Amino acid sequence: MRQPYNRRAELLELADHVKNISAKHEGGDPEVEATREHPSDILEYFLPKAEVEARGLMPILLQNYMDKHAALNRTAEELTKRGLAFIAARNLHR
């Protein structure tokens, strides 16, 4: 799937009757990403730390990471507004 994407509306439409549905966030909301000089790039997730540091990307990648969490929190807020319970996936990236 092309980044960034936002399928929150589809998730919210299904979440009240589809069990064990997953909401995955690979980047910030597209309207936020569009304002960034350096939008998220999933391929940068796999860069070695030495390359990130050599290219001075750490502050940029940190902003992208925070945008991702803002999007995730927005999804959680929308689920909560609809009275739906959710569980954050633990140990997902261990």
N, C-alpha and C positions, 0 to 999 in steps of 0.2 A: 504494500500500500504506500502511496506517495505521502511524504511528510510535508508539513504537519497536517493532521486530519483531526476532525472533531465529530465523533459519532455519539455524543452525549444524548442528543434528542432520541436516537434509536434505542439507546440503553434505557432511558427513562420510560419509553413507551413499553418496553418489554419487561422491565425489572419487577413489576408487581405480579407477574404470572409465569415467568420463566425461572425455575430454580437454578441456583448455582451459576448465575450469569457473571461474566467477568468484565470489568472495565479496565482496559489497559491504556496507559498514557505513555507515548513515546516523546512527546514534546509539549510545549505550551499550547494554549488555544491559538488557532490560526490568526485571529485578530491581534493578538499580542506578538506572535512571531513576526507578523508583517511590519511591526514597528522596530524590530531589532536590526541593527547593522549586520549582525552575524546570527541569522536564525539557526535553530538546532539542526544538526546533521547527524543522523543515526550512525553513520560511519565513524564519526569522531569518538563514539563510545569505545571504540576498539584501538584507539591510538595509544602507544606506549607513553607512560608518564613522562619519560625523558623528552619525547617529541612534543608533547603538550607544553612542557616547560620551555623548551627551546624556541617554540613558535609563539610563546607568550599567550597561549590560549586559556590558561587557567581562569582568569576573571570572566572571560566570555562563556566558558563552559559552566562555570558556577551560576551565571545569570540564566543560562538555558535550563540548568537543573532546577533552579528556583521557580522558573516559569512552569516547568513540568509539574512541580508540586502544587503550585497555585491552581493549575488546571485540575489536578487530582482532588484538591480540596473543594473546588467548585462542584465537581461531580458528587462528592460526598454530601455537600450542602443540599444539592438538589434532591438527592435520594432521601435525606432526612426530612426535608420540607414535605415530601410525599408520604411520610410516615413509614418509610422502608428502613429496615435494619440492614446493616452491612458489616462485614468483617474484612479488615485489611489483611492481605496475604502476608503471613510471617515467613521468614526464612526463604523468601522467593529467590533471592540472588546470592545465596550462600554457596 
